Amino acid sequence: MKNTNRKRQMMRNFVTPPMQLNLNQVAQFVNQTVDFTLTSGQRVCGVFIHSVSPETNPQNSTYGDFVYLIYYNGKFHMVQNNTANISQIGLAGSICM
């Protein structure tokens, strides 16, 4: 039980440092609720990463695309973005307090 709590605490504190992120850095958060910062500085808080494009060739236009769910005005909305627009990502509560 102690190891489980320690692991949760470590994951709760995990935040990637500010920079332009790549596909793999966002893919590790699929099926988790996260906070992230756009390269513009805007914070996006408490969203659920639904999927990341399986495209592995950076030359293709869908490389780095990902979809997240946000709850707004009593409804869930799917939003598409690209990892090139993200400078920081972490589990929910790690960026937005």
Phi and psi restraints in degrees (range 20) as a CNS / XPLOR table:
assign (resid 1 and name C) (resid 2 and name N)
       (resid 2 and name CA) (resid 2 and name C) 1.0 -60.8 20.0 2
assign (resid 2 and name N) (resid 2 and name CA)
       (resid 2 and name C) (resid 3 and name N) 1.0 -44.0 20.0 2
assign (resid 2 and name C) (resid 3 and name N)
       (resid 3 and name CA) (resid 3 and name C) 1.0 -63.3 20.0 2
assign (resid 3 and name N) (resid 3 and name CA)
       (resid 3 and name C) (resid 4 and name N) 1.0 -37.4 20.0 2
assign (resid 3 and name C) (resid 4 and name N)
       (resid 4 and name CA) (resid 4 and name C) 1.0 -64.0 20.0 2
assign (resid 4 and name N) (resid 4 and name CA)
       (resid 4 and name C) (resid 5 and name N) 1.0 -45.3 20.0 2
assign (resid 4 and name C) (resid 5 and name N)
       (resid 5 and name CA) (resid 5 and name C) 1.0 -65.0 20.0 2
assign (resid 5 and name N) (resid 5 and name CA)
       (resid 5 and name C) (resid 6 and name N) 1.0 -38.9 20.0 2
assign (resid 5 and name C) (resid 6 and name N)
       (resid 6 and name CA) (resid 6 and name C) 1.0 -64.5 20.0 2
assign (resid 6 and name N) (resid 6 and name CA)
       (resid 6 and name C) (resid 7 and name N) 1.0 -42.1 20.0 2
assign (resid 6 and name C) (resid 7 and name N)
       (resid 7 and name CA) (resid 7 and name C) 1.0 -63.5 20.0 2
assign (resid 7 and name N) (resid 7 and name CA)
       (resid 7 and name C) (resid 8 and name N) 1.0 -43.5 20.0 2
assign (resid 7 and name C) (resid 8 and name N)
       (resid 8 and name CA) (resid 8 and name C) 1.0 -60.3 20.0 2
assign (resid 8 and name N) (resid 8 and name CA)
       (resid 8 and name C) (resid 9 and name N) 1.0 -42.5 20.0 2
assign (resid 8 and name C) (resid 9 and name N)
       (resid 9 and name CA) (resid 9 and name C) 1.0 -64.2 20.0 2
assign (resid 9 and name N) (resid 9 and name CA)
       (resid 9 and name C) (resid 10 and name N) 1.0 -40.7 20.0 2
assign (resid 9 and name C) (resid 10 and name N)
       (resid 10 and name CA) (resid 10 and name C) 1.0 -64.0 20.0 2
assign (resid 10 and name N) (resid 10 and name CA)
       (resid 10 and name C) (resid 11 and name N) 1.0 -42.9 20.0 2
assign (resid 10 and name C) (resid 11 and name N)
       (resid 11 and name CA) (resid 11 and name C) 1.0 -67.2 20.0 2
assign (resid 11 and name N) (resid 11 and name CA)
       (resid 11 and name C) (resid 12 and name N) 1.0 -36.2 20.0 2
assign (resid 11 and name C) (resid 12 and name N)
       (resid 12 and name CA) (resid 12 and name C) 1.0 -62.8 20.0 2
assign (resid 12 and name N) (resid 12 and name CA)
       (resid 12 and name C) (resid 13 and name N) 1.0 -34.5 20.0 2
assign (resid 12 and name C) (resid 13 and name N)
       (resid 13 and name CA) (resid 13 and name C) 1.0 -87.8 20.0 2
assign (resid 13 and name N) (resid 13 and name CA)
       (resid 13 and name C) (resid 14 and name N) 1.0 -6.7 20.0 2
assign (resid 13 and name C) (resid 14 and name N)
       (resid 14 and name CA) (resid 14 and name C) 1.0 -73.2 20.0 2
assign (resid 14 and name N) (resid 14 and name CA)
       (resid 14 and name C) (resid 15 and name N) 1.0 120.7 20.0 2
assign (resid 14 and name C) (resid 15 and name N)
       (resid 15 and name CA) (resid 15 and name C) 1.0 -140.9 20.0 2
assign (resid 15 and name N) (resid 15 and name CA)
       (resid 15 and name C) (resid 16 and name N) 1.0 132.2 20.0 2
assign (resid 15 and name C) (resid 16 and name N)
       (resid 16 and name CA) (resid 16 and name C) 1.0 -74.0 20.0 2
assign (resid 16 and name N) (resid 16 and name CA)
       (resid 16 and name C) (resid 17 and name N) 1.0 144.4 20.0 2
assign (resid 16 and name C) (resid 17 and name N)
       (resid 17 and name CA) (resid 17 and name C) 1.0 -66.4 20.0 2
assign (resid 17 and name N) (resid 17 and name CA)
       (resid 17 and name C) (resid 18 and name N) 1.0 154.1 20.0 2
assign (resid 17 and name C) (resid 18 and name N)
       (resid 18 and name CA) (resid 18 and name C) 1.0 -59.4 20.0 2
assign (resid 18 and name N) (resid 18 and name CA)
       (resid 18 and name C) (resid 19 and name N) 1.0 128.3 20.0 2
assign (resid 18 and name C) (resid 19 and name N)
       (resid 19 and name CA) (resid 19 and name C) 1.0 177.0 20.0 2
assign (resid 19 and name N) (resid 19 and name CA)
       (resid 19 and name C) (resid 20 and name N) 1.0 177.5 20.0 2
assign (resid 19 and name C) (resid 20 and name N)
       (resid 20 and name CA) (resid 20 and name C) 1.0 -80.2 20.0 2
assign (resid 20 and name N) (resid 20 and name CA)
       (resid 20 and name C) (resid 21 and name N) 1.0 126.9 20.0 2
assign (resid 20 and name C) (resid 21 and name N)
       (resid 21 and name CA) (resid 21 and name C) 1.0 -90.3 20.0 2
assign (resid 21 and name N) (resid 21 and name CA)
       (resid 21 and name C) (resid 22 and name N) 1.0 158.7 20.0 2
assign (resid 21 and name C) (resid 22 and name N)
       (resid 22 and name CA) (resid 22 and name C) 1.0 -108.0 20.0 2
assign (resid 22 and name N) (resid 22 and name CA)
       (resid 22 and name C) (resid 23 and name N) 1.0 175.3 20.0 2
assign (resid 22 and name C) (resid 23 and name N)
       (resid 23 and name CA) (resid 23 and name C) 1.0 -55.2 20.0 2
assign (resid 23 and name N) (resid 23 and name CA)
       (resid 23 and name C) (resid 24 and name N) 1.0 -45.4 20.0 2
assign (resid 23 and name C) (resid 24 and name N)
       (resid 24 and name CA) (resid 24 and name C) 1.0 -66.7 20.0 2
assign (resid 24 and name N) (resid 24 and name CA)
       (resid 24 and name C) (resid 25 and name N) 1.0 -32.1 20.0 2
assign (resid 24 and name C) (resid 25 and name N)
       (resid 25 and name CA) (resid 25 and name C) 1.0 -69.0 20.0 2
assign (resid 25 and name N) (resid 25 and name CA)
       (resid 25 and name C) (resid 26 and name N) 1.0 -29.3 20.0 2
assign (resid 25 and name C) (resid 26 and name N)
       (resid 26 and name CA) (resid 26 and name C) 1.0 -87.8 20.0 2
assign (resid 26 and name N) (resid 26 and name CA)
       (resid 26 and name C) (resid 27 and name N) 1.0 -35.6 20.0 2
assign (resid 26 and name C) (resid 27 and name N)
       (resid 27 and name CA) (resid 27 and name C) 1.0 -58.9 20.0 2
assign (resid 27 and name N) (resid 27 and name CA)
       (resid 27 and name C) (resid 28 and name N) 1.0 -29.0 20.0 2
assign (resid 27 and name C) (resid 28 and name N)
       (resid 28 and name CA) (resid 28 and name C) 1.0 -68.2 20.0 2
assign (resid 28 and name N) (resid 28 and name CA)
       (resid 28 and name C) (resid 29 and name N) 1.0 -10.7 20.0 2
assign (resid 28 and name C) (resid 29 and name N)
       (resid 29 and name CA) (resid 29 and name C) 1.0 -103.6 20.0 2
assign (resid 29 and name N) (resid 29 and name CA)
       (resid 29 and name C) (resid 30 and name N) 1.0 7.6 20.0 2
assign (resid 29 and name C) (resid 30 and name N)
       (resid 30 and name CA) (resid 30 and name C) 1.0 -59.0 20.0 2
assign (resid 30 and name N) (resid 30 and name CA)
       (resid 30 and name C) (resid 31 and name N) 1.0 139.1 20.0 2
assign (resid 30 and name C) (resid 31 and name N)
       (resid 31 and name CA) (resid 31 and name C) 1.0 67.7 20.0 2
assign (resid 31 and name N) (resid 31 and name CA)
       (resid 31 and name C) (resid 32 and name N) 1.0 27.2 20.0 2
assign (resid 31 and name C) (resid 32 and name N)
       (resid 32 and name CA) (resid 32 and name C) 1.0 -133.1 20.0 2
assign (resid 32 and name N) (resid 32 and name CA)
       (resid 32 and name C) (resid 33 and name N) 1.0 155.4 20.0 2
assign (resid 32 and name C) (resid 33 and name N)
       (resid 33 and name CA) (resid 33 and name C) 1.0 -89.6 20.0 2
assign (resid 33 and name N) (resid 33 and name CA)
       (resid 33 and name C) (resid 34 and name N) 1.0 129.0 20.0 2
assign (resid 33 and name C) (resid 34 and name N)
       (resid 34 and name CA) (resid 34 and name C) 1.0 -134.1 20.0 2
assign (resid 34 and name N) (resid 34 and name CA)
       (resid 34 and name C) (resid 35 and name N) 1.0 167.5 20.0 2
assign (resid 34 and name C) (resid 35 and name N)
       (resid 35 and name CA) (resid 35 and name C) 1.0 -116.8 20.0 2
assign (resid 35 and name N) (resid 35 and name CA)
       (resid 35 and name C) (resid 36 and name N) 1.0 146.4 20.0 2
assign (resid 35 and name C) (resid 36 and name N)
       (resid 36 and name CA) (resid 36 and name C) 1.0 -146.3 20.0 2
assign (resid 36 and name N) (resid 36 and name CA)
       (resid 36 and name C) (resid 37 and name N) 1.0 162.3 20.0 2
assign (resid 36 and name C) (resid 37 and name N)
       (resid 37 and name CA) (resid 37 and name C) 1.0 -115.1 20.0 2
assign (resid 37 and name N) (resid 37 and name CA)
       (resid 37 and name C) (resid 38 and name N) 1.0 129.2 20.0 2
assign (resid 37 and name C) (resid 38 and name N)
       (resid 38 and name CA) (resid 38 and name C) 1.0 -76.6 20.0 2
assign (resid 38 and name N) (resid 38 and name CA)
       (resid 38 and name C) (resid 39 and name N) 1.0 158.3 20.0 2
assign (resid 38 and name C) (resid 39 and name N)
       (resid 39 and name CA) (resid 39 and name C) 1.0 -62.2 20.0 2
assign (resid 39 and name N) (resid 39 and name CA)
       (resid 39 and name C) (resid 40 and name N) 1.0 -19.0 20.0 2
assign (resid 39 and name C) (resid 40 and name N)
       (resid 40 and name CA) (resid 40 and name C) 1.0 -76.9 20.0 2
assign (resid 40 and name N) (resid 40 and name CA)
       (resid 40 and name C) (resid 41 and name N) 1.0 -11.1 20.0 2
assign (resid 40 and name C) (resid 41 and name N)
       (resid 41 and name CA) (resid 41 and name C) 1.0 101.5 20.0 2
assign (resid 41 and name N) (resid 41 and name CA)
       (resid 41 and name C) (resid 42 and name N) 1.0 -13.0 20.0 2
assign (resid 41 and name C) (resid 42 and name N)
       (resid 42 and name CA) (resid 42 and name C) 1.0 -68.8 20.0 2
assign (resid 42 and name N) (resid 42 and name CA)
       (resid 42 and name C) (resid 43 and name N) 1.0 135.4 20.0 2
assign (resid 42 and name C) (resid 43 and name N)
       (resid 43 and name CA) (resid 43 and name C) 1.0 -95.6 20.0 2
assign (resid 43 and name N) (resid 43 and name CA)
       (resid 43 and name C) (resid 44 and name N) 1.0 139.8 20.0 2
assign (resid 43 and name C) (resid 44 and name N)
       (resid 44 and name CA) (resid 44 and name C) 1.0 -117.3 20.0 2
assign (resid 44 and name N) (resid 44 and name CA)
       (resid 44 and name C) (resid 45 and name N) 1.0 120.7 20.0 2
assign (resid 44 and name C) (resid 45 and name N)
       (resid 45 and name CA) (resid 45 and name C) 1.0 -117.4 20.0 2
assign (resid 45 and name N) (resid 45 and name CA)
       (resid 45 and name C) (resid 46 and name N) 1.0 138.2 20.0 2
assign (resid 45 and name C) (resid 46 and name N)
       (resid 46 and name CA) (resid 46 and name C) 1.0 62.6 20.0 2
assign (resid 46 and name N) (resid 46 and name CA)
       (resid 46 and name C) (resid 47 and name N) 1.0 42.8 20.0 2
assign (resid 46 and name C) (resid 47 and name N)
       (resid 47 and name CA) (resid 47 and name C) 1.0 -105.6 20.0 2
assign (resid 47 and name N) (resid 47 and name CA)
       (resid 47 and name C) (resid 48 and name N) 1.0 157.4 20.0 2
assign (resid 47 and name C) (resid 48 and name N)
       (resid 48 and name CA) (resid 48 and name C) 1.0 -104.6 20.0 2
assign (resid 48 and name N) (resid 48 and name CA)
       (resid 48 and name C) (resid 49 and name N) 1.0 119.2 20.0 2
assign (resid 48 and name C) (resid 49 and name N)
       (resid 49 and name CA) (resid 49 and name C) 1.0 -75.1 20.0 2
assign (resid 49 and name N) (resid 49 and name CA)
       (resid 49 and name C) (resid 50 and name N) 1.0 114.2 20.0 2
assign (resid 49 and name C) (resid 50 and name N)
       (resid 50 and name CA) (resid 50 and name C) 1.0 -86.6 20.0 2
assign (resid 50 and name N) (resid 50 and name CA)
       (resid 50 and name C) (resid 51 and name N) 1.0 -48.2 20.0 2
assign (resid 50 and name C) (resid 51 and name N)
       (resid 51 and name CA) (resid 51 and name C) 1.0 -158.6 20.0 2
assign (resid 51 and name N) (resid 51 and name CA)
       (resid 51 and name C) (resid 52 and name N) 1.0 159.1 20.0 2
assign (resid 51 and name C) (resid 52 and name N)
       (resid 52 and name CA) (resid 52 and name C) 1.0 -127.9 20.0 2
assign (resid 52 and name N) (resid 52 and name CA)
       (resid 52 and name C) (resid 53 and name N) 1.0 139.2 20.0 2
assign (resid 52 and name C) (resid 53 and name N)
       (resid 53 and name CA) (resid 53 and name C) 1.0 -56.4 20.0 2
assign (resid 53 and name N) (resid 53 and name CA)
       (resid 53 and name C) (resid 54 and name N) 1.0 134.8 20.0 2
assign (resid 53 and name C) (resid 54 and name N)
       (resid 54 and name CA) (resid 54 and name C) 1.0 -78.3 20.0 2
assign (resid 54 and name N) (resid 54 and name CA)
       (resid 54 and name C) (resid 55 and name N) 1.0 -1.5 20.0 2
assign (resid 54 and name C) (resid 55 and name N)
       (resid 55 and name CA) (resid 55 and name C) 1.0 -61.2 20.0 2
assign (resid 55 and name N) (resid 55 and name CA)
       (resid 55 and name C) (resid 56 and name N) 1.0 127.7 20.0 2
assign (resid 55 and name C) (resid 56 and name N)
       (resid 56 and name CA) (resid 56 and name C) 1.0 -106.7 20.0 2
assign (resid 56 and name N) (resid 56 and name CA)
       (resid 56 and name C) (resid 57 and name N) 1.0 -6.3 20.0 2
assign (resid 56 and name C) (resid 57 and name N)
       (resid 57 and name CA) (resid 57 and name C) 1.0 -96.3 20.0 2
assign (resid 57 and name N) (resid 57 and name CA)
       (resid 57 and name C) (resid 58 and name N) 1.0 112.2 20.0 2
assign (resid 57 and name C) (resid 58 and name N)
       (resid 58 and name CA) (resid 58 and name C) 1.0 -60.9 20.0 2
assign (resid 58 and name N) (resid 58 and name CA)
       (resid 58 and name C) (resid 59 and name N) 1.0 -15.9 20.0 2
assign (resid 58 and name C) (resid 59 and name N)
       (resid 59 and name CA) (resid 59 and name C) 1.0 -78.0 20.0 2
assign (resid 59 and name N) (resid 59 and name CA)
       (resid 59 and name C) (resid 60 and name N) 1.0 -18.8 20.0 2
assign (resid 59 and name C) (resid 60 and name N)
       (resid 60 and name CA) (resid 60 and name C) 1.0 -82.3 20.0 2
assign (resid 60 and name N) (resid 60 and name CA)
       (resid 60 and name C) (resid 61 and name N) 1.0 146.9 20.0 2
assign (resid 60 and name C) (resid 61 and name N)
       (resid 61 and name CA) (resid 61 and name C) 1.0 -66.1 20.0 2
assign (resid 61 and name N) (resid 61 and name CA)
       (resid 61 and name C) (resid 62 and name N) 1.0 -24.3 20.0 2
assign (resid 61 and name C) (resid 62 and name N)
       (resid 62 and name CA) (resid 62 and name C) 1.0 -90.3 20.0 2
assign (resid 62 and name N) (resid 62 and name CA)
       (resid 62 and name C) (resid 63 and name N) 1.0 -1.8 20.0 2
assign (resid 62 and name C) (resid 63 and name N)
       (resid 63 and name CA) (resid 63 and name C) 1.0 -60.9 20.0 2
assign (resid 63 and name N) (resid 63 and name CA)
       (resid 63 and name C) (resid 64 and name N) 1.0 127.2 20.0 2
assign (resid 63 and name C) (resid 64 and name N)
       (resid 64 and name CA) (resid 64 and name C) 1.0 88.0 20.0 2
assign (resid 64 and name N) (resid 64 and name CA)
       (resid 64 and name C) (resid 65 and name N) 1.0 -3.4 20.0 2
assign (resid 64 and name C) (resid 65 and name N)
       (resid 65 and name CA) (resid 65 and name C) 1.0 -68.1 20.0 2
assign (resid 65 and name N) (resid 65 and name CA)
       (resid 65 and name C) (resid 66 and name N) 1.0 142.2 20.0 2
assign (resid 65 and name C) (resid 66 and name N)
       (resid 66 and name CA) (resid 66 and name C) 1.0 -145.6 20.0 2
assign (resid 66 and name N) (resid 66 and name CA)
       (resid 66 and name C) (resid 67 and name N) 1.0 158.6 20.0 2
assign (resid 66 and name C) (resid 67 and name N)
       (resid 67 and name CA) (resid 67 and name C) 1.0 -121.6 20.0 2
assign (resid 67 and name N) (resid 67 and name CA)
       (resid 67 and name C) (resid 68 and name N) 1.0 135.0 20.0 2
assign (resid 67 and name C) (resid 68 and name N)
       (resid 68 and name CA) (resid 68 and name C) 1.0 -131.4 20.0 2
assign (resid 68 and name N) (resid 68 and name CA)
       (resid 68 and name C) (resid 69 and name N) 1.0 157.1 20.0 2
assign (resid 68 and name C) (resid 69 and name N)
       (resid 69 and name CA) (resid 69 and name C) 1.0 -105.1 20.0 2
assign (resid 69 and name N) (resid 69 and name CA)
       (resid 69 and name C) (resid 70 and name N) 1.0 137.3 20.0 2
assign (resid 69 and name C) (resid 70 and name N)
       (resid 70 and name CA) (resid 70 and name C) 1.0 -130.3 20.0 2
assign (resid 70 and name N) (resid 70 and name CA)
       (resid 70 and name C) (resid 71 and name N) 1.0 142.3 20.0 2
assign (resid 70 and name C) (resid 71 and name N)
       (resid 71 and name CA) (resid 71 and name C) 1.0 -100.1 20.0 2
assign (resid 71 and name N) (resid 71 and name CA)
       (resid 71 and name C) (resid 72 and name N) 1.0 117.9 20.0 2
assign (resid 71 and name C) (resid 72 and name N)
       (resid 72 and name CA) (resid 72 and name C) 1.0 -144.7 20.0 2
assign (resid 72 and name N) (resid 72 and name CA)
       (resid 72 and name C) (resid 73 and name N) 1.0 131.8 20.0 2
assign (resid 72 and name C) (resid 73 and name N)
       (resid 73 and name CA) (resid 73 and name C) 1.0 53.2 20.0 2
assign (resid 73 and name N) (resid 73 and name CA)
       (resid 73 and name C) (resid 74 and name N) 1.0 40.8 20.0 2
assign (resid 73 and name C) (resid 74 and name N)
       (resid 74 and name CA) (resid 74 and name C) 1.0 77.2 20.0 2
assign (resid 74 and name N) (resid 74 and name CA)
       (resid 74 and name C) (resid 75 and name N) 1.0 9.9 20.0 2
assign (resid 74 and name C) (resid 75 and name N)
       (resid 75 and name CA) (resid 75 and name C) 1.0 -135.3 20.0 2
assign (resid 75 and name N) (resid 75 and name CA)
       (resid 75 and name C) (resid 76 and name N) 1.0 152.5 20.0 2
assign (resid 75 and name C) (resid 76 and name N)
       (resid 76 and name CA) (resid 76 and name C) 1.0 -87.2 20.0 2
assign (resid 76 and name N) (resid 76 and name CA)
       (resid 76 and name C) (resid 77 and name N) 1.0 139.2 20.0 2
assign (resid 76 and name C) (resid 77 and name N)
       (resid 77 and name CA) (resid 77 and name C) 1.0 -127.9 20.0 2
assign (resid 77 and name N) (resid 77 and name CA)
       (resid 77 and name C) (resid 78 and name N) 1.0 137.4 20.0 2
assign (resid 77 and name C) (resid 78 and name N)
       (resid 78 and name CA) (resid 78 and name C) 1.0 -93.3 20.0 2
assign (resid 78 and name N) (resid 78 and name CA)
       (resid 78 and name C) (resid 79 and name N) 1.0 131.7 20.0 2
assign (resid 78 and name C) (resid 79 and name N)
       (resid 79 and name CA) (resid 79 and name C) 1.0 -125.3 20.0 2
assign (resid 79 and name N) (resid 79 and name CA)
       (resid 79 and name C) (resid 80 and name N) 1.0 134.6 20.0 2
assign (resid 79 and name C) (resid 80 and name N)
       (resid 80 and name CA) (resid 80 and name C) 1.0 -104.0 20.0 2
assign (resid 80 and name N) (resid 80 and name CA)
       (resid 80 and name C) (resid 81 and name N) 1.0 141.6 20.0 2
assign (resid 80 and name C) (resid 81 and name N)
       (resid 81 and name CA) (resid 81 and name C) 1.0 -147.4 20.0 2
assign (resid 81 and name N) (resid 81 and name CA)
       (resid 81 and name C) (resid 82 and name N) 1.0 -175.7 20.0 2
assign (resid 81 and name C) (resid 82 and name N)
       (resid 82 and name CA) (resid 82 and name C) 1.0 -131.3 20.0 2
assign (resid 82 and name N) (resid 82 and name CA)
       (resid 82 and name C) (resid 83 and name N) 1.0 143.3 20.0 2
assign (resid 82 and name C) (resid 83 and name N)
       (resid 83 and name CA) (resid 83 and name C) 1.0 -61.0 20.0 2
assign (resid 83 and name N) (resid 83 and name CA)
       (resid 83 and name C) (resid 84 and name N) 1.0 -22.6 20.0 2
assign (resid 83 and name C) (resid 84 and name N)
       (resid 84 and name CA) (resid 84 and name C) 1.0 -65.2 20.0 2
assign (resid 84 and name N) (resid 84 and name CA)
       (resid 84 and name C) (resid 85 and name N) 1.0 -18.3 20.0 2
assign (resid 84 and name C) (resid 85 and name N)
       (resid 85 and name CA) (resid 85 and name C) 1.0 -92.0 20.0 2
assign (resid 85 and name N) (resid 85 and name CA)
       (resid 85 and name C) (resid 86 and name N) 1.0 1.2 20.0 2
assign (resid 85 and name C) (resid 86 and name N)
       (resid 86 and name CA) (resid 86 and name C) 1.0 -109.1 20.0 2
assign (resid 86 and name N) (resid 86 and name CA)
       (resid 86 and name C) (resid 87 and name N) 1.0 130.4 20.0 2
assign (resid 86 and name C) (resid 87 and name N)
       (resid 87 and name CA) (resid 87 and name C) 1.0 -106.0 20.0 2
assign (resid 87 and name N) (resid 87 and name CA)
       (resid 87 and name C) (resid 88 and name N) 1.0 -18.2 20.0 2
assign (resid 87 and name C) (resid 88 and name N)
       (resid 88 and name CA) (resid 88 and name C) 1.0 -157.4 20.0 2
assign (resid 88 and name N) (resid 88 and name CA)
       (resid 88 and name C) (resid 89 and name N) 1.0 142.5 20.0 2
assign (resid 88 and name C) (resid 89 and name N)
       (resid 89 and name CA) (resid 89 and name C) 1.0 -146.3 20.0 2
assign (resid 89 and name N) (resid 89 and name CA)
       (resid 89 and name C) (resid 90 and name N) 1.0 147.6 20.0 2
assign (resid 89 and name C) (resid 90 and name N)
       (resid 90 and name CA) (resid 90 and name C) 1.0 -163.5 20.0 2
assign (resid 90 and name N) (resid 90 and name CA)
       (resid 90 and name C) (resid 91 and name N) 1.0 169.4 20.0 2
assign (resid 90 and name C) (resid 91 and name N)
       (resid 91 and name CA) (resid 91 and name C) 1.0 -61.3 20.0 2
assign (resid 91 and name N) (resid 91 and name CA)
       (resid 91 and name C) (resid 92 and name N) 1.0 153.8 20.0 2
assign (resid 91 and name C) (resid 92 and name N)
       (resid 92 and name CA) (resid 92 and name C) 1.0 -51.3 20.0 2
assign (resid 92 and name N) (resid 92 and name CA)
       (resid 92 and name C) (resid 93 and name N) 1.0 132.4 20.0 2
assign (resid 92 and name C) (resid 93 and name N)
       (resid 93 and name CA) (resid 93 and name C) 1.0 93.6 20.0 2
assign (resid 93 and name N) (resid 93 and name CA)
       (resid 93 and name C) (resid 94 and name N) 1.0 -9.0 20.0 2
assign (resid 93 and name C) (resid 94 and name N)
       (resid 94 and name CA) (resid 94 and name C) 1.0 -86.8 20.0 2
assign (resid 94 and name N) (resid 94 and name CA)
       (resid 94 and name C) (resid 95 and name N) 1.0 -24.3 20.0 2
assign (resid 94 and name C) (resid 95 and name N)
       (resid 95 and name CA) (resid 95 and name C) 1.0 -112.2 20.0 2
assign (resid 95 and name N) (resid 95 and name CA)
       (resid 95 and name C) (resid 96 and name N) 1.0 -45.0 20.0 2
assign (resid 95 and name C) (resid 96 and name N)
       (resid 96 and name CA) (resid 96 and name C) 1.0 -98.9 20.0 2
assign (resid 96 and name N) (resid 96 and name CA)
       (resid 96 and name C) (resid 97 and name N) 1.0 124.9 20.0 2
